[in-house]
Amino acid sequence: MEDGNCDTRCKSPILSTDGEEANEDKIKERCWDQREAVLGEPKCVICGRYGEYICDQTDDDICSLECKNTLLCRIANSQKPVRLPPAKKLPVTDECFYVRDSDDKSGSLSLPMDQAELLRKKLEIHVKGELTAAPIISFSSSNLPKKLLQNLEAAGYDMPTPVQMQAIPAALTGKSLLVSADTGSGKTASFLVPIVSRCASVRLESSTNQKKPLAIILTPTRELCIQVEEHAKLLAKGLPFKTALVVGGDPMAGQRHRIEGGVELIVGTPGRLIDLLTKHDIELDDVIFFVLDEVDSMLQRGFRDQVMQIFRALSQPQVLMYSATISPEVEKMASSMAKGIVVISVGKPNRPSNSVKQLAIWVESKHKKQKFFDILMSKQHFMPPVLVYVGSRLGADLLSNAITVTTGMKTLSIHGEKSMKERREIMRSFLVGEIPVVVATGVLGRGVDLLGVRQVIVFDMPNSIKEYIHQIGRASRLGDEGTAIVFLNEENKNMFPELIEILKSSGAAVPRELVNSRYAVGSFSVGKGQKKRKHSR
Ligand SMILES: Nc1ncnc2c1ncn2[C@@H]1O[C@H](COP(=O)(O)OP(=O)(O)OP(=O)(O)O)[C@@H](O)[C@H]1O
């Protein structure tokens, strides 16, 4: 069998109908073992991976035995039974997923429930609540508009990520969801795909020209709203799906004008949206989706009242809530927003992405700057483009100026005091590689997808472990390796027990000053009702 990387594909049939075996020991059994197709290569008709082989019974491009069986099962379901040479059937326990038509109302082709459970187990997808929708193993098995499938393919989304495999079909059944999955694992498309699909269908089936908003997405920062809106436009190209960005710092008149001209989706920050809704008569009675991205941030003090004010103006929409860090309190609050909510979690919750290598450095505050410049001047440790997190706007301005003066590298700071024009320009120049370092406060702490960034330096620890998880999550997208350097000292003592646990469970070295610190013994300040906790050695 030729190497799968050869220029011309292996034409040998996977199996011949006379039962004669092909050179099977080298054939890939599962689609997971097959690589992604590169531009110009044939794609497996089932999963979209490299179509290394040709199915000898249908002449289709196929990536593995598993996908061949899936293909033949589909044919078997739609025509007279096709005899599979019994010796060749993959053993029942094998993770070969047969897709067959189902009567589930989402219209998706779903796995039989026993195999759905097998797939969930394999991918650590946990579901709590009543859910009929099985995970999908390809976008095409979700009955999505053809144009949306083409846009997904054009965006390079050949296969759904684990969170998308379950959250997309679940959302298409009309269920409200609370979803947690690692940073960088594809949560955004998990809610955008069902929204674009359903809203485009509503518009296509509608007889009136009236176009009141059908979906609202709220996020905690302007940068994340901009990113989510861009993502939605990309997926909705060629479909009757217009968006409006409603964030502070931009002229409100333009935002109102756009909505009144007819949009399907509003993406905004809560404060500006409330401003707009109170000053202008915008009808939200057609809204069918209400999305809270970074839901734990959206339901904490400061945002929660505004979020609930907007939610109460709607007529019981489907609620989709997402984050990489969801606590039991957030789950309780979220569950009170919608009946029959389904909770989906992928992997281990409230953990940094495994793809981010953490390097914790113990350094006194007065020495942090020197240590930081040692890293910036070291060819071994400095891997631009680098995102640096600090605790204040002034700190961001001072540090970025110091970097420019000391190293000559053009460095900019980004925070809430800068205008939207400046913030957009800084993000653009960072993302296209014009500037190697950006120093940021929390405005870039969550959700933003900084493709190309593989190194984050947490100069000042944030106020909570969950913000720390989101910040270092910028260093890895979709499982790519990244590094996070974090400066620690006694000033961060309130987070020591959780930090030690996070570092240990991620396999990162724990500085001995941290372990030996008297604040790290696992005893929390014994407040009312709190018990002293012995720290396991
Ligand atoms: N199915 C897919 N195939 C290929 N790339 C994908 C897929 N889904 C998402 N991506 C890409 O992976 C990156 C991370 O996706 P996304 O930003 O949605 O992650 P996230 O889970 O929302 O992260 P965070 O928790 O940090 O907000 C993005 O660049 C996105 O375009």
The ligand as an ORCA input file, in Angstrom:
! r2SCAN-3c Opt
* xyz 0 1
  N     -14.945     22.472     13.156
  C     -13.866     23.279     13.031
  N     -12.882     22.987     12.142
  C     -11.812     23.796     12.011
  N     -11.614     24.937     12.731
  C     -12.562     25.251     13.644
  C     -13.725     24.461     13.838
  N     -14.479     25.050     14.809
  C     -13.817     26.163     15.191
  N     -12.674     26.292     14.500
  C     -11.655     27.345     14.691
  O     -11.049     27.112     15.961
  C     -10.718     28.374     16.589
  C     -11.342     28.416     17.986
  O     -12.750     28.429     17.853
  P     -13.626     29.311     18.872
  O     -13.063     30.685     18.954
  O     -15.051     29.135     18.532
  O     -13.303     28.569     20.238
  P     -14.046     28.781     21.628
  O     -14.352     27.453     22.180
  O     -15.161     29.748     21.464
  O     -12.860     29.446     22.451
  P     -12.957     30.372     23.746
  O     -13.454     29.531     24.882
  O     -11.579     30.852     23.929
  O     -13.928     31.461     23.380
  C     -11.257     29.451     15.664
  O     -10.183     29.897     14.866
  C     -12.262     28.726     14.782
  O     -12.350     29.321     13.502
*
